[in-house]
Amino acid sequence: MNGIEIIASAILGTSGALQIVTSGAAAYAMKAKRKKSIISGTPSVSVLRPVCGLENNIEATLRTTFETTWHGKVELLFCVDREDDPIVPVVRGLISEYPSVEARLLVGRDHVSGNPKLNNLVKGWKEAKHEFVLMADSNVLLPADYIERLFARWDDETGLVTSPPVGVDATNMWGSLECGFLNTYQGRWQLSSDTFENGYAQGKMLFWRKDILDAAGGPEALGAEMAEDVASTKVVRAAGKKVRLLNQLMPQPIGERDFKSVWSRQVRWAKVRRMGFPAVFCAEILAGVGLPMLMTLILTLTGLLSWWWLLAVPALWFGTEYAVASLAGWPRSLRDVASWVIRDAMLPLIWVSAWRGNSFEWRGNAMDASEVTAKARG
């Protein structure tokens, strides 16, 4: 083989191996018997949910917060920036509907970082009176036993339990594309990483023992990075602990999306990963089927591989993802499979776009890495 053929073969083999290993590891993570939890009794829990505006299925997702089966003490703290936010009547209505549940709406923002969600959450952390604190985004559906599931993952090495979202209930193609990024791509990789004892946080759900984050400086310490999940991972690892994932990830109703919003969200998250863990992000270029297909084409043109490999590679690629989605019960219709193909065609473009600049817009808020760093140091 000449030099080009050696390089193409190495890239194809490495990418294919990663696809198979991460799919298998994700499947294992969902079914494996975990280390026994060290939690006994029914510890008290404070649940913080930042709210802002009227999102898709917002009343349904927030309602699930109240319907927990946990027998210990639970307080619910909903955090909003402004009294005139349209979500305020929805939250107050739910609080009135569940008078037996200890719940409050906290209004105001503490400017402790360049991260608007974190600024919204700080007041809730200050008010939280229990040993364990769950930060859960408003657009995640919480099953009735969500607290039991979180404690089940808390062993003697745990510093944080987290769950990336599983996209469900997409109503158009671009919603399915959003699910494709969340589920068989990001969710698969995160579950796989957890299997190899290298779990990392996802900001949708952060379940802390309060003293661990307080020892690092409290929620203000999470403002040291562009995203609180990157900072959370670093805080936990610095404490000599591990981030654990739930076996069954929490669902997020997606509804309708448009291509522009999916693209901008994925570029934003890619920039966050690139700035937070640059070495790992460099390897993401191997994650989709695009580069392996290019290498396969090169090897077929040189005669090293037969033409049927151009069908075998994508069949292997998306077949493993379909198997993971089937095992997990994630969306896997023909439209979903088509969205995986579109997603992988986008991945190299997203990867390149992530290297352009250190700023982005999130919910109308301009965020810049230099400003975030300066705020954290100040």
URRASUL-V170609 format. One record per residue. N is the residue number from 0. RES is the residue in one small letter. PHI is phi in whole degrees, 0 to 359 (999 if undefined). OMEGA is omega in whole degrees, 0 to 359 (none if undefined). D_CENTER is the distance of its C-alpha to the mean C-alpha in Angstrom with 1 decimal. Layout:
<<N | RES | PHI | OMEGA | D_CENTER> <N | RES | PHI | OMEGA | D_CENTER>>
This chain:
<<0 | m | 999 | 176 | 41.7> <1 | n | 274 | 185 | 41.6> <2 | g | 299 | 181 | 39.0> <3 | i | 297 | 180 | 36.9> <4 | e | 294 | 178 | 36.9> <5 | i | 295 | 180 | 35.8> <6 | i | 297 | 181 | 32.9> <7 | a | 297 | 179 | 31.9> <8 | s | 294 | 180 | 32.2> <9 | a | 295 | 180 | 30.2> <10 | i | 295 | 179 | 27.2> <11 | l | 298 | 180 | 27.5> <12 | g | 295 | 180 | 27.8> <13 | t | 295 | 180 | 24.9> <14 | s | 297 | 180 | 22.5> <15 | g | 297 | 179 | 23.8> <16 | a | 296 | 178 | 23.6> <17 | l | 298 | 180 | 19.9> <18 | q | 297 | 181 | 19.2> <19 | i | 292 | 183 | 21.3> <20 | v | 294 | 181 | 20.1> <21 | t | 293 | 177 | 16.4> <22 | s | 294 | 179 | 17.2> <23 | g | 295 | 180 | 19.5> <24 | a | 292 | 177 | 17.4> <25 | a | 295 | 177 | 14.6> <26 | a | 298 | 178 | 17.4> <27 | y | 298 | 182 | 18.9> <28 | a | 300 | 183 | 15.8> <29 | m | 283 | 185 | 15.9> <30 | k | 242 | 186 | 19.7> <31 | a | 290 | 172 | 20.6> <32 | k | 278 | 186 | 22.6> <33 | r | 274 | 174 | 20.8> <34 | k | 300 | 183 | 22.7> <35 | k | 294 | 179 | 24.5> <36 | s | 295 | 178 | 23.1> <37 | i | 267 | 182 | 25.3> <38 | i | 280 | 176 | 24.9> <39 | s | 240 | 181 | 28.1> <40 | g | 73 | 181 | 29.3> <41 | t | 228 | 179 | 27.2> <42 | p | 301 | 179 | 25.8> <43 | s | 278 | 186 | 25.3> <44 | v | 226 | 170 | 21.9> <45 | s | 256 | 180 | 21.0> <46 | v | 250 | 180 | 18.2> <47 | l | 254 | 176 | 17.1> <48 | r | 232 | 176 | 15.8> <49 | p | 286 | 180 | 16.0> <50 | v | 234 | 180 | 17.6> <51 | c | 197 | 177 | 18.8> <52 | g | 77 | 183 | 20.7> <53 | l | 262 | 181 | 20.9> <54 | e | 269 | 178 | 17.8> <55 | n | 301 | 178 | 17.8> <56 | n | 57 | 188 | 18.9> <57 | i | 297 | 181 | 18.5> <58 | e | 295 | 179 | 21.4> <59 | a | 295 | 181 | 20.2> <60 | t | 292 | 180 | 16.7> <61 | l | 290 | 180 | 18.5> <62 | r | 300 | 182 | 21.3> <63 | t | 297 | 178 | 19.3> <64 | t | 298 | 185 | 18.9> <65 | f | 282 | 192 | 22.7> <66 | e | 262 | 179 | 23.2> <67 | t | 285 | 178 | 22.2> <68 | t | 264 | 182 | 24.6> <69 | w | 296 | 184 | 24.3> <70 | h | 271 | 177 | 27.8> <71 | g | 279 | 179 | 27.3> <72 | k | 289 | 179 | 27.3> <73 | v | 225 | 171 | 24.4> <74 | e | 243 | 180 | 24.3> <75 | l | 252 | 180 | 22.1> <76 | l | 237 | 178 | 21.7> <77 | f | 267 | 187 | 20.6> <78 | c | 243 | 179 | 20.4> <79 | v | 223 | 182 | 21.7> <80 | d | 287 | 191 | 23.2> <81 | r | 229 | 179 | 26.4> <82 | e | 295 | 183 | 28.7> <83 | d | 271 | 177 | 29.3> <84 | d | 296 | 182 | 25.7> <85 | p | 296 | 178 | 26.0> <86 | i | 282 | 185 | 23.4> <87 | v | 303 | 179 | 25.8> <88 | p | 299 | 179 | 28.3> <89 | v | 295 | 180 | 25.6> <90 | v | 295 | 180 | 24.4> <91 | r | 296 | 177 | 28.0> <92 | g | 296 | 179 | 29.0> <93 | l | 293 | 178 | 26.5> <94 | i | 299 | 178 | 27.7> <95 | s | 293 | 182 | 31.2> <96 | e | 287 | 181 | 30.5> <97 | y | 238 | 185 | 29.4> <98 | p | 295 | 181 | 32.1> <99 | s | 279 | 180 | 31.7> <100 | v | 262 | 177 | 28.2> <101 | e | 285 | 185 | 28.1> <102 | a | 213 | 178 | 26.0> <103 | r | 219 | 172 | 26.4> <104 | l | 251 | 180 | 25.3> <105 | l | 252 | 184 | 25.2> <106 | v | 245 | 178 | 26.1> <107 | g | 130 | 180 | 26.0> <108 | r | 223 | 173 | 24.0> <109 | d | 258 | 182 | 24.4> <110 | h | 274 | 181 | 24.2> <111 | v | 255 | 184 | 22.9> <112 | s | 200 | 174 | 20.6> <113 | g | 271 | 182 | 19.8> <114 | n | 261 | 185 | 16.4> <115 | p | 296 | 179 | 17.5> <116 | k | 293 | 179 | 14.9> <117 | l | 297 | 178 | 15.8> <118 | n | 300 | 179 | 19.4> <119 | n | 290 | 185 | 19.1> <120 | l | 279 | 188 | 17.8> <121 | v | 304 | 181 | 20.5> <122 | k | 298 | 177 | 23.2> <123 | g | 292 | 178 | 21.4> <124 | w | 298 | 180 | 20.9> <125 | k | 296 | 182 | 24.6> <126 | e | 276 | 183 | 25.7> <127 | a | 300 | 186 | 23.8> <128 | k | 249 | 184 | 26.5> <129 | h | 252 | 186 | 25.0> <130 | e | 292 | 181 | 24.1> <131 | f | 248 | 183 | 20.5> <132 | v | 229 | 176 | 18.1> <133 | l | 253 | 170 | 14.9> <134 | m | 260 | 183 | 12.9> <135 | a | 231 | 180 | 11.3> <136 | d | 301 | 186 | 10.6> <137 | s | 291 | 186 | 13.6> <138 | n | 262 | 178 | 12.4> <139 | v | 256 | 174 | 11.0> <140 | l | 279 | 180 | 13.9> <141 | l | 257 | 176 | 14.8> <142 | p | 295 | 185 | 17.3> <143 | a | 303 | 181 | 20.5> <144 | d | 262 | 185 | 20.0> <145 | y | 299 | 180 | 16.6> <146 | i | 289 | 176 | 18.2> <147 | e | 301 | 180 | 20.1> <148 | r | 297 | 181 | 17.1> <149 | l | 294 | 180 | 15.6> <150 | f | 292 | 180 | 19.0> <151 | a | 298 | 181 | 19.6> <152 | r | 264 | 185 | 17.1> <153 | w | 267 | 177 | 18.8> <154 | d | 256 | 188 | 21.4> <155 | d | 287 | 177 | 23.6> <156 | e | 256 | 189 | 21.3> <157 | t | 280 | 172 | 18.2> <158 | g | 244 | 183 | 17.2> <159 | l | 193 | 172 | 13.9> <160 | v | 247 | 186 | 12.1> <161 | t | 221 | 175 | 8.4> <162 | s | 207 | 170 | 6.5> <163 | p | 292 | 181 | 3.4> <164 | p | 279 | 170 | 5.6> <165 | v | 255 | 180 | 8.6> <166 | g | 287 | 179 | 10.6> <167 | v | 225 | 172 | 14.1> <168 | d | 58 | 173 | 17.5> <169 | a | 288 | 184 | 17.5> <170 | t | 249 | 174 | 21.0> <171 | n | 211 | 185 | 21.6> <172 | m | 299 | 183 | 21.0> <173 | w | 287 | 171 | 18.5> <174 | g | 294 | 176 | 16.5> <175 | s | 296 | 177 | 16.6> <176 | l | 298 | 175 | 15.5> <177 | e | 302 | 178 | 12.3> <178 | c | 298 | 180 | 11.8> <179 | g | 299 | 176 | 12.9> <180 | f | 291 | 185 | 10.3> <181 | l | 290 | 194 | 7.4> <182 | n | 269 | 187 | 9.6> <183 | t | 282 | 174 | 12.2> <184 | y | 253 | 185 | 10.9> <185 | q | 292 | 179 | 7.3> <186 | g | 297 | 178 | 7.2> <187 | r | 300 | 181 | 10.7> <188 | w | 295 | 183 | 10.4> <189 | q | 289 | 176 | 8.1> <190 | l | 297 | 179 | 10.5> <191 | s | 298 | 180 | 13.3> <192 | s | 298 | 178 | 12.8> <193 | d | 295 | 179 | 12.9> <194 | t | 301 | 181 | 16.1> <195 | f | 267 | 175 | 17.6> <196 | e | 60 | 180 | 17.1> <197 | n | 230 | 183 | 14.8> <198 | g | 298 | 176 | 11.6> <199 | y | 225 | 189 | 9.3> <200 | a | 284 | 171 | 7.3> <201 | q | 229 | 189 | 3.9> <202 | g | 296 | 178 | 6.0> <203 | k | 300 | 183 | 5.8> <204 | m | 209 | 180 | 7.9> <205 | l | 232 | 183 | 10.1> <206 | f | 250 | 187 | 13.3> <207 | w | 254 | 155 | 16.0> <208 | r | 273 | 196 | 19.7> <209 | k | 304 | 184 | 21.0> <210 | d | 293 | 182 | 23.5> <211 | i | 293 | 179 | 21.0> <212 | l | 287 | 178 | 19.4> <213 | d | 300 | 180 | 22.9> <214 | a | 295 | 180 | 24.4> <215 | a | 268 | 180 | 22.3> <216 | g | 115 | 179 | 23.4> <217 | g | 77 | 183 | 21.3> <218 | p | 299 | 176 | 18.5> <219 | e | 301 | 180 | 20.5> <220 | a | 294 | 180 | 19.6> <221 | l | 283 | 176 | 15.9> <222 | g | 276 | 181 | 17.6> <223 | a | 285 | 180 | 18.7> <224 | e | 237 | 179 | 15.8> <225 | m | 293 | 179 | 14.5> <226 | a | 224 | 184 | 11.2> <227 | e | 291 | 180 | 11.2> <228 | d | 287 | 176 | 8.3> <229 | v | 298 | 179 | 10.6> <230 | a | 297 | 180 | 13.6> <231 | s | 298 | 179 | 12.5> <232 | t | 301 | 181 | 12.2> <233 | k | 291 | 177 | 15.6> <234 | v | 297 | 182 | 17.1> <235 | v | 295 | 181 | 16.5> <236 | r | 293 | 178 | 17.9> <237 | a | 294 | 178 | 20.7> <238 | a | 276 | 180 | 21.7> <239 | g | 77 | 182 | 22.1> <240 | k | 249 | 180 | 19.4> <241 | k | 236 | 173 | 16.4> <242 | v | 270 | 179 | 12.8> <243 | r | 250 | 177 | 12.8> <244 | l | 254 | 171 | 10.4> <245 | l | 293 | 176 | 11.8> <246 | n | 293 | 178 | 13.9> <247 | q | 249 | 187 | 13.1> <248 | l | 285 | 184 | 9.7> <249 | m | 278 | 184 | 9.9> <250 | p | 278 | 174 | 11.0> <251 | q | 233 | 177 | 10.7> <252 | p | 294 | 186 | 14.1> <253 | i | 265 | 181 | 14.0> <254 | g | 67 | 182 | 17.8> <255 | e | 263 | 176 | 19.3> <256 | r | 229 | 170 | 18.0> <257 | d | 241 | 186 | 20.0> <258 | f | 300 | 183 | 19.7> <259 | k | 300 | 182 | 19.9> <260 | s | 292 | 178 | 16.9> <261 | v | 295 | 180 | 14.7> <262 | w | 300 | 183 | 16.3> <263 | s | 295 | 179 | 16.0> <264 | r | 294 | 182 | 12.3> <265 | q | 291 | 176 | 11.7> <266 | v | 295 | 178 | 14.4> <267 | r | 300 | 180 | 13.0> <268 | w | 296 | 178 | 9.7> <269 | a | 296 | 177 | 12.1> <270 | k | 297 | 179 | 14.4> <271 | v | 299 | 179 | 12.1> <272 | r | 294 | 181 | 11.5> <273 | r | 297 | 180 | 15.2> <274 | m | 284 | 182 | 16.4> <275 | g | 279 | 182 | 14.4> <276 | f | 223 | 188 | 15.1> <277 | p | 300 | 182 | 17.8> <278 | a | 296 | 179 | 19.2> <279 | v | 294 | 181 | 16.2> <280 | f | 297 | 179 | 15.4> <281 | c | 304 | 182 | 19.1> <282 | a | 284 | 182 | 18.6> <283 | e | 295 | 179 | 16.0> <284 | i | 299 | 180 | 19.2> <285 | l | 272 | 193 | 19.9> <286 | a | 282 | 183 | 16.8> <287 | g | 267 | 183 | 18.1> <288 | v | 276 | 185 | 21.5> <289 | g | 301 | 181 | 23.1> <290 | l | 296 | 176 | 24.5> <291 | p | 301 | 178 | 25.6> <292 | m | 294 | 177 | 27.4> <293 | l | 296 | 178 | 29.1> <294 | m | 295 | 177 | 30.2> <295 | t | 296 | 178 | 31.4> <296 | l | 298 | 179 | 33.4> <297 | i | 299 | 183 | 35.0> <298 | l | 289 | 175 | 36.0> <299 | t | 286 | 179 | 37.5> <300 | l | 293 | 178 | 39.5> <301 | t | 276 | 179 | 40.8> <302 | g | 86 | 181 | 41.8> <303 | l | 285 | 178 | 39.8> <304 | l | 238 | 175 | 37.8> <305 | s | 282 | 183 | 39.0> <306 | w | 295 | 182 | 37.7> <307 | w | 295 | 176 | 36.2> <308 | w | 297 | 178 | 33.4> <309 | l | 292 | 173 | 32.1> <310 | l | 262 | 184 | 31.4> <311 | a | 293 | 183 | 30.5> <312 | v | 296 | 179 | 27.6> <313 | p | 294 | 177 | 25.6> <314 | a | 296 | 177 | 26.7> <315 | l | 296 | 185 | 25.3> <316 | w | 301 | 186 | 22.1> <317 | f | 278 | 173 | 21.2> <318 | g | 294 | 178 | 23.1> <319 | t | 294 | 178 | 20.8> <320 | e | 294 | 179 | 17.8> <321 | y | 297 | 179 | 19.9> <322 | a | 297 | 178 | 20.8> <323 | v | 296 | 180 | 17.3> <324 | a | 298 | 179 | 16.6> <325 | s | 295 | 180 | 20.0> <326 | l | 297 | 184 | 19.5> <327 | a | 275 | 185 | 16.3> <328 | g | 79 | 180 | 17.8> <329 | w | 277 | 179 | 15.3> <330 | p | 304 | 184 | 17.0> <331 | r | 206 | 178 | 19.4> <332 | s | 288 | 178 | 22.3> <333 | l | 301 | 177 | 24.3> <334 | r | 296 | 178 | 22.5> <335 | d | 295 | 179 | 19.1> <336 | v | 298 | 177 | 20.7> <337 | a | 299 | 180 | 22.2> <338 | s | 293 | 177 | 18.9> <339 | w | 295 | 178 | 17.7> <340 | v | 295 | 178 | 20.9> <341 | i | 298 | 179 | 20.3> <342 | r | 303 | 182 | 16.8> <343 | d | 292 | 174 | 18.3> <344 | a | 291 | 180 | 21.2> <345 | m | 279 | 189 | 19.0> <346 | l | 305 | 178 | 17.0> <347 | p | 297 | 179 | 20.1> <348 | l | 292 | 177 | 20.7> <349 | i | 295 | 181 | 17.2> <350 | w | 300 | 179 | 17.7> <351 | v | 293 | 181 | 21.1> <352 | s | 296 | 181 | 20.1> <353 | a | 293 | 180 | 17.6> <354 | w | 274 | 183 | 20.7> <355 | r | 264 | 175 | 22.5> <356 | g | 82 | 182 | 22.5> <357 | n | 241 | 182 | 20.4> <358 | s | 226 | 175 | 19.9> <359 | f | 198 | 178 | 18.2> <360 | e | 247 | 178 | 18.3> <361 | w | 230 | 181 | 15.7> <362 | r | 51 | 178 | 17.2> <363 | g | 82 | 180 | 20.6> <364 | n | 255 | 177 | 20.1> <365 | a | 284 | 181 | 21.1> <366 | m | 236 | 181 | 19.2> <367 | d | 229 | 185 | 20.9> <368 | a | 300 | 181 | 20.2> <369 | s | 295 | 179 | 23.8> <370 | e | 290 | 178 | 23.9> <371 | v | 298 | 179 | 20.8> <372 | t | 298 | 180 | 22.5> <373 | a | 297 | 179 | 25.8> <374 | k | 296 | 181 | 24.6> <375 | a | 296 | 180 | 23.1> <376 | r | 289 | 182 | 26.4> <377 | g | 288 | none | 28.5>>
